[in-house]
Amino acid sequence: MVINPTYLAQRTRSSTSWSDAKTRVTKSYRDWLRASPEIQQMYSLNMPVSQIRTKIRQEFERHRYVSQIKTVDVLLFNSHQEFQ
């Protein structure tokens, strides 16, 4: 599958409220989970997709108790950079 760079491009923006931040985090999490099979194929990983998804969940859970919206925005930005 050929990935077009503009397909993944997004404008950097700040969350306006906690509900907005939660929506953006949930979308990012779902994007990562949906991409798990592609990640496995792209990097020729010898692990099941379920294990990749578990690791993704662990990474998101690690930042579960962040209490500042700006920190959440930075984490989302970093997540999107890695996703690209």
ZAMAR-473489 format. One line per 5 residues: number of its first residue (from 0); for each residue x, y, z of N, C-alpha, C. Coordinates in pm, whole numbers, plus 32768, in hexadecimal, padded with zeros to 4 digits. Example, Ala and Ser with C-alpha at 12.3 -4.5 7.8 and 13.67 -1.06 7.14 Angstrom:
REM residues 2
0) 8527/7DC7/830C/84CE/7E3E/830C/8528/7EB6/830C | 8505/7F1F/82C4/8557/7F96/82CA/850A/8003/8313
END
This chain:
REM residues 84
0) 8054/7F8A/8000/8000/8000/8000/8059/807C/8000 | 8041/80D5/7FA3/808C/8151/7F9A/8046/81B9/7FF1 | 8094/81F7/8047/805C/825C/80A2/807E/82E6/806D | 8018/8333/8055/8027/83BB/8026/803E/8415/80A0 | 80A9/8466/80A2/80C6/84B8/8118/8054/8516/813F
5) 800A/8548/80DE/7F9D/85A3/8100/7F28/855A/813F | 7F23/84D6/812F/7EBA/8485/816D/7EC3/848F/8206 | 7F3C/8495/823A/7F51/8499/82CA/7F5F/8526/8302 | 7F68/8589/82AB/7F81/8611/82D8/7F09/8648/8325 | 7F26/8688/8394/7EC0/86C9/83E5/7EF7/874D/8418
10) 7E9F/87AD/8428/7ECA/882B/8463/7EDC/8819/84F9 | 7F44/8857/852E/7F5A/8853/85BE/7EF7/88B2/85FF | 7EB0/887F/8662/7E4F/88D6/86A6/7E4A/88B2/8739 | 7E17/890F/8787/7E0B/88FB/8817/7D7C/88D3/8839 | 7D70/8883/88A0/7CEB/885C/88D0/7CAB/88D3/8917
15) 7C2A/88E5/8901/7BE5/8956/893F/7BAA/8932/89C7 | 7B94/88B0/89DE/7B5A/8883/8A5D/7B85/87F3/8A75 | 7B62/87C0/8AEB/7B83/8735/8B0A/7B37/86D5/8AB1 | 7ABC/86F7/8A8F/7A6F/869D/8A38/7AAC/8698/89AC | 7ADD/8709/897D/7B22/870D/88FB/7BA2/86BA/8901
20) 7BEE/86C9/896C/7C6A/867C/897B/7C4C/85E7/8980 | 7BE4/85C1/89C9/7BBF/8534/89D4/7B98/84FB/894B | 7B4E/8548/88FE/7B26/851D/8878/7BA1/8509/8820 | 7BFF/8565/8827/7C78/855B/87D5/7CCE/84E4/87FF | 7CD8/84CB/8881/7D26/8459/88B2/7CE5/83D6/8885
25) 7C61/83CE/8890/7C1A/8355/8866/7C2D/833C/87D1 | 7C27/83A5/8781/7C3D/8396/86F0/7CCA/8366/86D3 | 7D2B/839F/8717/7DB6/8375/8704/7DC9/82E3/872B | 7D8E/82BC/879A/7D98/8232/87CA/7D5C/81D1/8764 | 7CE8/81F3/8731/7CA6/819D/86CD/7CF7/8196/864C
30) 7D31/8205/8623/7D87/8204/85AB/7DFB/81A4/85BC | 7E3A/81A9/8632/7EAA/814E/864E/7E7C/80BD/864A | 7E0A/80A0/8688/7DDA/8016/868B/7DB8/7FE4/85FF | 7D7B/8039/85AE/7D5A/8011/8525/7DD6/7FFA/84D1 | 7E42/8040/84F1/7EBD/8034/84A3/7F15/7FBF/84D0
35) 7EEF/7F7A/8539/7F42/7F0D/856E/7F68/7EA4/8506 | 7F0A/7E73/84B5/7F32/7E11/844F/7F97/7E49/83EA | 7F85/7EC8/83C5/7FE5/7F07/8368/806E/7F15/83A8 | 8071/7F38/8427/80F0/7F46/846F/8138/7EC0/8473 | 80ED/7E56/848D/8128/7DD1/8491/8165/7DAC/840A
40) 811C/7DC9/839F/814B/7DAA/8318/81C1/7E02/82EF | 81B5/7E82/8308/8219/7EE3/82DD/82A2/7EC8/831B | 82A2/7EA4/839B/8320/7E8F/83E2/8344/7DFB/83F0 | 82F8/7DA3/83B0/8310/7D12/83B3/8323/7CE0/8442 | 82C5/7D01/8497/82CE/7CDA/8523/829F/7C4A/8535
45) 82E6/7C00/8587/82C2/7B76/85A3/826F/7B6C/8623 | 820A/7BBD/862C/81B1/7BB9/86A0/8122/7BCA/866D | 80C2/7B92/86B4/8037/7B9F/8687/8005/7C2F/8695 | 7FA1/7C4E/8646/7F65/7CD4/8648/7F2E/7CF3/86D3 | 7EFA/7C8E/8717/7EC3/7CA5/879D/7F2E/7CD7/87FE
50) 7FA7/7CA7/87EF/8014/7CD4/8846/803C/7D65/8826 | 8037/7D88/87A7/8054/7E13/877F/7FE9/7E6F/87BA | 7F6C/7E45/87B1/7EFF/7E96/87E9/7F0B/7EA4/8881 | 7F38/7E3B/88C3/7F4C/7E41/8954/7FB7/7EA7/8976 | 8022/7EA9/892B/808F/7F0A/8942/805E/7F99/892A
55) 800D/7FAC/88C2/7FD4/8030/88A7/7F7E/805D/891D | 7F2C/8003/8950/7ED8/8024/89C3/7F2D/8049/8A3C | 7F99/7FFF/8A53/7FF1/801D/8AC4/802B/80AA/8AB8 | 8051/80D0/8A3F/8088/8157/8A2B/8020/81C3/8A46 | 7FA5/81AD/8A1B/7F3C/820F/8A36/7F18/8212/8ACB
60) 7F14/819D/8B0A/7EF5/8195/8B99/7F61/81D8/8BEE | 7FDA/81D7/8BBE/8048/8214/8C09/8030/82A8/8C23 | 7FE7/82E8/8BC9/7FCC/8378/8BD3/7F3B/8394/8BFA | 7EFA/8334/8C35/7E6D/8340/8C55/7E4D/83B1/8CB6 | 7EA4/83CA/8D16/7E86/842A/8D80/7EC8/84B2/8D6B
65) 7EE2/84D6/8CF1/7F16/855C/8CD2/7EA6/85BF/8CF1 | 7EC9/862B/8D38/7E61/8686/8D67/7E64/8711/8D27 | 7EB7/8725/8CC4/7EBE/87A7/8C82/7EA1/8796/8BED | 7E4A/87EB/8BBA/7E22/87E0/8B2D/7E99/87F6/8AD1 | 7EF1/8853/8AF3/7F65/886D/8A9C/7FBF/87F3/8A93
70) 7FCD/87AA/8B00/801D/8730/8AFF/7FDB/86C7/8AA6 | 7F58/86BD/8AAD/7F0F/865F/8A57/7F25/8683/89C4 | 7F21/8704/89A5/7F38/8730/891B/7FC4/870A/88EB | 8028/8719/8940/80B1/86F3/891A/80B9/865C/8904 | 807B/860F/895C/807B/857E/894C/8034/8554/88CB
75) 7FC7/8597/88AA/7F80/857A/882D/7FD7/859C/87B4 | 801C/860D/87BC/8075/8635/874F/80E2/85CC/873B | 8120/85A0/87A9/8189/853A/87A0/8152/84B6/876C | 80DB/8493/8797/809C/8418/8768/8085/841D/86D1 | 8055/848F/86A3/803B/849C/8613/80BD/8499/85C3
80) 8126/84D5/85F9/81A8/84D0/85B5/81D7/8440/85A6 | 81CB/83F2/860F/81F4/8365/8609/819B/8317/85AA | 811C/8339/85A7/80BD/82F3/8551/80DF/8307/84BE | 810D/837E/849D/8131/839A/8412/81A8/8348/83EB
END
